[in-house]
């Protein structure tokens, strides 16, 4: 089980700029998934929730950290 993915809870923070140039941060907790899945889920959430106001020319930064139990 050397390459088994660890399903755990992650705190995910998405940082981006809106179309006015103001920074926006959104934080979520993702339960029972891998780090890669948590990051991808946050990216999809941000693009759906902020599709009208997100600035696609600036990068979307996503930080993923395990939650402290």
Secondary structure, DSSP 8 states (H G I E B T S, - for coil): -TT----EEEEEEEEEEBTTS-EEEEEEEEEEE-HHHHHHHHHHHHHHHTTTTB-TTS--EEEEEE---
